[in-house]
């Protein structure tokens, strides 16, 4: 099989920046495949990867600190364009004989930079007007450019913001073009990928689908494949993609754990089995899950119980499917990176079975992960290209353990039913008023406490729900959504009037940090 999809690759070497995944996402958006690897990647691995260009990420170290990550000599031997961002720029400057020093004036946040009037322009027409609004995050800066380099831009504080080698395609920038706060930053990275590195834009949703269909057919042959369908975006796209590739050789097992959203089980069956023709077996396991969760209040213990019970139910059902040789999973690229370990962030050291523990070995199955190279936004694009409903593909994240982690304390059927109905009213109002698409994640939380209320002429003593809505770009930080007061009033009124057992609604205005997005 000829692999054109990966024929144009950009290598991102990670020096510990919180923005490294954003760099890779911007490269992908520019139409080129890329991977994140540790800065210490072995020379032979770099050569085997055969990148068209290399990007050195930022990081929290100072280049002059003892034990700080250094320049990987193999990078320069590749003779391909290099872009150093923040710490990456410092590495380039120091390696070529320049100087890096602590800044007397540190720059964090928005900054204005000005071009130095050099003939050579930034990639992608960035800063064509001679100045740019960028995002800075540094305590050190380049105080003397190396021989053979020229200064391209400085900030209002007189700090060097960009430098470029006069003869080689080596560029260093102090700012972070990958973040949305840098105006036209995505245009800058696209210019580097397309114009400087010469990539033509082969990385598209359509090409990904073609490649993965061909690869699945080649791997699977005449074997059967089983997939645990959760109703979430990743497993949904995996199911439709594999159905497109191998048809009835795929069997999906949908485990209804009793912790799904209102009518979600029916919607999953209607979408996949009825409309798309995907073979789906639905297992009603609500009673088993709730029995296992009885009396358990600790959040981590609840997560483990739900995960183990899912594996147990799935394994029982999967054994009934004759001829199954493969287990399909909706593993995506962030799973691969995170599984590599927080210390090294080595994307090559992959934990093989991210979603279902040791199931493949226990069941004697081979693993099939068609989305393992994709970021979440790319998975959504592939899903839309495959014809999945936009409302399913573009909906907010939903935790794997479902409502089990949105019910504080012990999980009971009564609590799940109350929360399901309250959450459905909340989301219905957000959809109807156009606020849903402006919010990154919104949901209701059930609080296992009762409060006194007055309903009609009587006294009530019922439960409380909290509403949560946040805005975020990367889910690493988040701010609470400024919900209009009249909308909050309507949502609260509907929940209290329509969900018997709830008499109080509160709105969570905690940002992340100090809070988390989910409550558990």
N, C-alpha and C positions, 0 to 999 in steps of 0.2 A: 504494500500500500504506500503510495507516494504521499508524503506528509508536507504539503505546501503550507498548512496552517502555522507550523512552527519553524518555517524556513527563515523568518525574520524575527530575531530575538534580541531583547534588551536585558542586560543583567543588572539587577539592583543589589548592591552590596550593603548590608545592614550594619551600621555602627551604633545602633541602639536608639535611634530617633523614634519618638512617639508617632511620627508622621510617615514612617517607611511604607506602610501599606497604602497610604494615600499616593505616594510616588508611583507605586506599581499600578494603582487604579488609573492614574492619569495617563500612564504609558499605554495601558490597554485601551483607554478611551481614544487614544491617538491612532489606534489600529495596528498595534504591534504586540506580539506575545512577550511576556516578561516573567521572570521569576525572582523571588527574594532569596538570597543566600547570605550566610554570615560573612563578615568582612575577611575572615581567615580562610575562605574557600581555597581548596588545594589547587595549585597551578594546572595540574592535568585535568581537573574538573572544569576549570574555566576554559581551557582549550577545547575540551569536549563539548562544552555548551555552545561554543562558537558564536558569541554575541556580535551584533552589529554595532552596539554601543554599550557603555558601562556608566552607571550612575552611582556615585558614592553618597550615601545618605548623611543626614546630620546625626548628632549624638550628644550626650550630656557630658562627655569628657572634655578635658583640655589637652591639646596635642603634646604639651610639655610635661604632663603628669606622668609619674612613674607607673609603668604598666598600662598606659593608655593604648588603645588599638592603633596600629600603625598602617602605613601604606602597604598594600599587598602588591609586591613587585610584579606579580604576574599580570596585573592590570595594564601596566605600561607596555608590556611585551606583546600585547594583543594588537597593537597598532590600530585601534578603533577609537572613535570619538569618546571623550570622557567628560562627564558633568559632575562637578563636586558641589554639594549643597551644604552650606553652613560648615559643620565639622569637616565635611568632604573637601570644601574649599581650603580650609586650614591645612589639611593633610597635603594637598597639592602644593600650596605655597611653601610649606616647610620642606617638602621633599625636593623641590627644585631650587632651594637656597634662599627663600624669602623668610620673613619674620612674622610671627604671630605673638600677640601680647594681650594681657587682660585689658579690657576697655575701662577707661575711667568713667565713660558714659555708656552704660549698658542700654541695649535696645530690645525691648520686649513689646510686641504688639504692632500696631500700624505705624508705618514710616513712609516718608516720601524720598525717593531717590532721583538723582539727576545724572543724565548722560554726560560723558567727558568729551563729546564731539569727535570720537574716533570714527574712522571710515567704515569699519566692520560693524554691522548691526547685530542686535540680539536675535536669536532664532524666532521665527514666527512673527516677525514684525513687532515684537514686544518693545514697548517704549519708543515707538516711532515718533512720538511728539516730544521726545527728549526728557521725559520724566515718567515715573511710575509709582503707583501706590502699592506697597508690598507689606508682607508680614515678616517681622524680625523676631528672633528668639535666641539671643546670644549674649555671652559675657566676654568673649574674646573676639579679636578681629585681626585681619592682616594689616600689619603696620608697614611692611615693605614688600612690594611684589618681587618675585624672582626675576633674574635675568631672562630675557626672552618673552616676558609677559607684558601686557599693557593694561592699564586701568581703564575700565569701561564706565563705571558709575560710582557715585558716592551718595551717602545719605545727607540729610539736612545737618546732621551732627559732624559731618566731615569724615565719616567712617567709610572705608572702601566697601562697596556693595557688590562689585563684580569685576572680574579680571579674565583675560583671555590670552592664550599663547599666540604669539605673532605668526607662527608657521604651522603649528599642529592644532588639531581639533580638540583642544583642551580648554574647558570653560569652568570657572568657579564663581558661585554666587553666594553672598552672605545671607540673602533672604530665602524664604521658602515658597517657591512657585507652585508647589503641590497643593497648598491650602487655598480654600475659597476666598480668604481675606486678601490674597494677592490678586489685584485686578489684572485680568488677562494671563494669569499664571498657567492655566490649562493650555492657552495658545502658545506660551513659551515652551512648555514641554512637548507639545505637538510639533513645534518647529524643530526642536532638537531631534525628536524621533524621526520625523519625515525628511526634513531638509538636510540636517547634519548627518544623521545616521543612514539615510537613504532607504528607509522602510516605506513600502507602498500601500500599507493599509489592509493587509490580508486578514487581520484579526477582526472578524465581524460575527454577529449572532448566526447569520445564515451559514457561514463557513464552519463555525463551531458545530452546528447541527449536522452538516454533511459529514464532517470528520468523525464525530462520535457515533453516528449511525453506521458508517463503514467499519469503524473500529469494533463496535459491539458485535456486528455480524461476523467479523473475522475471528473474534475471540470465542464467541459462544457457539458458533456452528449450529448444530441441531439440538444442543442441550436446552434444558429448561432453566428459567431464572425466577427467583422469588424476591419480592420486595415488600418491606414493611411500610405501608402507606399510612402516614400520620394525618394527612390533610394539610400539612404545612407546605410552604413554597418549594423547598428543596426536594422533598420526596415526590411532590406532585409533578414537578418538571422532569425529574428522573423517570417517573412512570410513563409519562407521555412520550418522552424521547426514546425510551427503550421499546415502547409499544410500536412506535414508528419504525424502529429498526427490526424487531423480531416478532411482532404481532402476538399471536396466542402462545408463543413460547414463554411469555411473561405472565406470572400470576402474582397479583398484589394481595397482601393480607392486611386488612384494615381493622386494627384492634380498637374497639370503642371502650375506653377505660372509665366512662362515666364522668370524665373531667373535661369534656369538650365544651365549646360554646353552643349556644342555643341553635338547635336544628343542624349542627355541623355534620353529624353523621349522615343525615339524609342528603345534605348538599354534596358531600363527597361522593356518595353512591350515584347521585343523579348526574354529576359532572363526568365521572370516570366511567362508570359501568353503562349508563344509559346514553350519554351524548357522545363520548369518545370511543366507546367500544372496548375499553380496557377491562380485562378479566380481574374482578375484585371479589374477594371473600371477606364478608363482614363478620366479626366476632364480637358478640355482646359480652364483655367481661366486667361490666360495672360492679356487679356484686363481689367478684373476687378482689378487685382493686380496693373497694371501700372496706371490705373485711380486713384486708392487710393493713389499712391505714388507721383502723379504729384505735383510738387512744394515743396516737402518735402526734406530737406537737412540734418537735424539732424540725426545722426546714430541711436540713441536709439529710436527715433520716427519711423524711418523706420523699425527697428526690430519689434516694437509693431504692426505697421500696417500690416506687412507681417504675423505675428503670428495670429492676430485677423481675418484677411481675410481668412487665411487657415482654421481656426476653422469654420468660417461661411460657406465656400464652402463645407468643409467636412461634417458638420452637415446636410446641405441640401441634400447631396447625400446619407448619411447614413440612413436618415429617409425613403428612398425609399426601403431599404432592409428589407423585411419582416422577422420577427422572430429573429432579432438580439437582443441578450441579453448581449453580452460581447463586450468590446472595448479592443483590444490588442495594446500594446505599446512596443517600443524598449528600455525601461528604463534599464540602466545598473548600476552596483554597484557604480561607482563614482557619478552618479546622486543621488543615495540614500544617500551617505555620505554627499555630498554637500548640499542636501536638508535638512539635519538635523540641519543646522545652523552653521555658522562660529565660534560662541562663544564656544559651547560645543562640536561640532563635534560628537554629539550623533547619532550614526547610527541607533538607534532604533526609533528616532523621525522623521519618514519619511514623506516628503511632497508627498501625494499620487499621484498627477497627474502632474508629472514633465513636460511632453511633450505637453499635450493638455489642460492645464488649468482646467476648471471645467466641461469639456465635459461629463464625466461619470455621474455626478449628473444631469446635464441639460437634458441628453438624457435617464436617467433612466437605465444606463448600469452598469454592473459589470466590474471590471478591471482585465485584464490578462497580466502579465509581465514575460514571461518565461526567460528573460535574466537578471533579476534584481539582481542576485547574481554574475554576471560575470564582470570581468575587460575587457577592450577593446581587449587586446591581446587574451583573452580566447574566446571572441565573434568571433574573426577572425578564431581561431582554430576550433570552432564549425561550422562556415560557410564553411570552407574548407572540414571538415569531411562530411558535408551535400551535398557536390558536387557543391557549388557555384563557379563561375569562379574566379581563383586567382586574375585576374586583377581587378575584382570588389571588392573583399574582402580585398586586400592588398593595395588599392589605398589610397592616402593621404586624411586627413580630409577635409570635405567640410562643410561650415557653414550652419546652418538651414535656414537662410534667403537667402541662395544662393548668386548669384551675386549682390544682393541688397546691401550687405555690402562691395563688392569689386568695386563698382562704387562710387567714392567719390562725395558727394553732391547729387543733384537730380537724380533720376533714370528715364531714358527714354529708349524706345525700341531701338532707334538708338545706344545708348551707350551700351546696353546689347548685341546687335548683334555684334558690333565691339569687345567688350571684349571677347565674346564667341569664336570668330574666332582667336583672338590673343592668348588666353589661350590654345586653341587646338593645335596651332602650337608649342607653348612652350613645352607642355607636350609630344607631338609627338617626338620632338627632344630629350627630356630627356629619353624617353623610348628607342628610337633607338640607343642611345649612351651608354646605361647602367647606366646612372646617376640617373634615377628616384628612383631606389631601394636604393641608397645611401643617398637620401635626405628624411627628415622626412615630410616636407610639401613644396610644390612649387605651385605657382599660379601667375596670372597676375592681376594687379590693373589698373582700368581706372581712369585717372586724367581729370577732366572737364576743362582743360585749353588747349589753342591752342598755338603752337609755329611755327615760320617761318622755312621753310625748302626749299631745292632746289631739285627738282625731274625732271630729264631730263634737258631741257633748260628753265624750268619755275620755278616760285616761288610757294611754297605750304604753306598753313596755316591750319594745321590739329592738331589732338589730340595726347596726350602722354599716353603711358602705362608704368607702372613700373613692373619689374619682381622681384619676391620674392622667395627665397629658403633658408630654414634653416635646421640645424641639431639639434636634441634634443632627449633626452631619456624620459623625463617626461612632456614636454611642459610647465613646470614651468619656465625654463630658456632655451634659444636657442642662437645659434651662426649662423651667416650668412654662407651660403655654398660657398666655394671658387670655383666658376664655372670657368672652363677653358676659357681663353679669346677667343680662336678660336671658341668655341661652342657658347659663348655669341654673338659673331659677326655674326655667321650663323643664330641664332635665331632672332636677331634684323633685319638682312637683309630680312629674310623671312617674318616677320611680316609687315615690311614697304612695301615690294613689293607686298604682297598678300592681305593685308587688306587695302583697299582704305579708307582713312579717318584718318589713323595713320601715322605720319611722324617722330616720335621720340620714342625711347625706352631707358629706364634707368634701372639700376640694384640697388636694395636696399641692402646696406651692414650694416644695423642697427641690432645689437644683442638685445636680450631680457634678462634682462633690458638693456638699458633704454626704448627701444621701445616695442611694442607688436608684436605678429606674424602677425595677421591680421592688416590692416590699420585702420579699424573702429571697 
